[in-house]
Amino acid sequence: MRSILVLNPKGGCGKSTFATNIAGYFATQGKRVSLADCDPQQSSRDWLSIRPESAATIKSASVKAGKIDVPRRTEVLIIDTPAALHGQKLANYAKVSQTIIMPMMPSPMDMRAAERFIDELFSLRKLINRKIKVATVANRVREDTIAAAKLENYLDKIKLPTGHKLPFITMLRATQNYIKAAERGLSIFEFAPAKTAYDREQWEPLVRWLNSVRSMPG
């Protein structure tokens, strides 16, 4: 089973929107997808509750006492996490994941928090006890702004504690398409391609990465 963890040390970075769209993408590819909403706000679970029956099936993975009960025959599990994960709780989520994606907003506070968070994540390697692939995505970006340029420059240079470059995959714009999709329990991949062509183009590097061995532990 493929497991993808969406997390960020800060709230308000669009984790749930990001997680639901990843789930929607894999569902449209014919995969048996489950979505675990570990965030107290339950935004991803609410999204699932209004998802049309005609849409590709995405099952809800129940979460009890921090443990995820994954539906049988799941091929891809997407985990939407709460903000401010630290220590053993962070390690517990990382243990069940192969890939971690960090959506980040274009703000100095997000950048500083992310750097500390990555250091903490790697300090927990003994608790996690296996390799995990980590990458970043710039999210809710207003294009052609100074803030967007600064975030892109920062993510393009940030390194892991090992000295290796932290993969920066793509930049996703702030657009009403994500809001419209969320209101209907859908992803942008389930709208007419012509309406979301530019958004799909921005997702393409991430889709390629997720479908490649580069996003999986060796």
N, C-alpha and C positions, 0 to 999 in steps of 0.2 A: 504493500500500500504506500502511495506517495503522500507525504504529510508536509504541509506548508504553513509556517507560523508567520502571522502578520503582527508586528509589534513595534512600539515606540514608547520611550519613557514618558512622553507627554500626551495628554489628551488633545482632542481637537485637530488632529492631523489627517483625519479622513480614513482611519484604519478600517472602519466598518464598510464604508463605500468601496474601499480597495478590496477588502476580503470578499464582499458579495460579487464584485465584478470578476475576480479571479474564479470564484465558484461558477458564475454564469458562463465564463469562457470554457472551462473544462466540461461543463454539462452540455454545451452546444457541440462539443467535439465527440459526444457519445460516451463520455466517461461516467462511471457511477460515482457521484460526488456527494460528500457529506460536509456540512458546515457546523462547526462547534462555536457557539457564542459564549465566551468566558467573561465578557464584560458585563458588569452590573447594569449598565444602561440597556442591554439587550436589543440593540439596534439591528443586528444581523438576524436575530430571531424574529423580530417584528417584520423584517423584510421577507423572511421565509413565510410568515403567516399570511401575507397578502399575495404571495406568488400565484399566478394563474395556473390552473390545472393543465392548460394547454402548453405551458412552457416545459422545457426539459427538466426532468426531475432532479431536485437537490434535497437530500434528506437532512434532517436536523440531528446532530450528535448531541445527546444530552450530557450535561456537565453536573456532577454531584461531588461536593467537597473537593473541588479542584481536579477531579478525575474525569476523563472523557470516555463515555460509552459509545464507541463507534459502531454504527449499523453494519450488519454483516454484508460482505461482498463489496464494501467500499473500495474504490480504486484510488480516489484522491480525497484527502481530508484537508480542509482549510480551517485554520484555528484563528479566530478573532479574539485578541487578548485585551485585558484591562490595562489602563495606564499605570505607571508607577510600579511595575513589577521589579522585584529585587530579590537577591539571595536565593533561598531554597525554592521559593515559588517560581522565580524565573528559571531556575535549573530544571524544575519539574516539567514546565512547558517545553523547554528546549530538548529534554530527553526524548520526547515523543515526536520530535520534528527532524526532518532532513534538511529543510531549507528555511531560512529566515529572511523575510523581506521587511525593510524599514521604510515606510513612507514618511517623508519629511517635508515640513512647511518651510518656505523661504523666510526664516527669521533667525536672528543671531542667537536667541534663547534656544531654539530647536537645535541649532548646530552645536552649541556647547553641551547641551544635554545629551545629544547623540554620541558625542565623543566620550563622555564619561560612561555612558551606558555600554558602549562597545568594549571599553576597558573592563567593566564589571563582568560582562558576558564572558570574556575570555579568561577572567580570573576564576570563573566557575567551571573550568574545563574538567577538573577532577570530579566534580559532582555530576557533570553531564556525561563524562567518560566516553565520548566519541566525537568524531568530526561533524561539523555542521557547516553548510554553505550559507554565507551571509551576503546580502546585497542591499543597496539603497535605491530608492526611487524618489524623485522630487515630485511632490503632490500639491494639487490645488494652486498651481503656479499661474500668475498673471504674466503672460508672455511679453517680451520686450520691455521689462522693467529692470531697474538696477538691482532690486532684491532677487529677482530670478537669476540674473547674471552672477550675483555673489554666491547664491546657493549652488548653482551649477559649477562654478569654479571651486568652491569648497568641497563638494562631493567628488569632483574629479581628482582631488589631491589627497583626500583623507586616507590614512593607512591603518591597517590592523596592528595590534600590539606585536605581531610577528614581524612587522616591517613590510609585509605585502600590501599592495593596494587593495582597498575595499572596493569591490565592483559597484560602480554607479551605472545603472541600467538605462534609465530613460527619464524624461520629464513629462508629466501629465498636466495639462492645462485645467484651470478652473472653468467649467462650462455648465450650462443648464441641462445638458444631456444627462449628466449623472443624477441630478435632482429629479428629472422626469422619470428616469429609470427606477430610482429608489421609490418613488411614489407608486409605482405599478408592480413592485416586486420583481423587477427585471434587471438585466445588465445591459450595458451599451451594445453587447454582442448580439442582443436579441431585438434590436431595432433594425429598421431598414438600413442596409449598408450605406446608402447615399446620405442618410441623415447623420451618421456617426463616422464617416470616412476618415476625417482628420483625427478623431479620437482613436480609432483603430490603428491608424498609422503610428500614433505615439505609443500605443501598447505593443506594437510589433516587436521592438527589441526585447521587451520583457517576456513576451510569448515565446520568442526564439530561445531565450535564456532558460526559461522554465522547462522547455522541451529538449534541452540539451544536457549532456553529461556534466557540463560545467556547473549546473545548479544542484548536483547530487554529490553526496559524500563519496570519496574514492573507495 
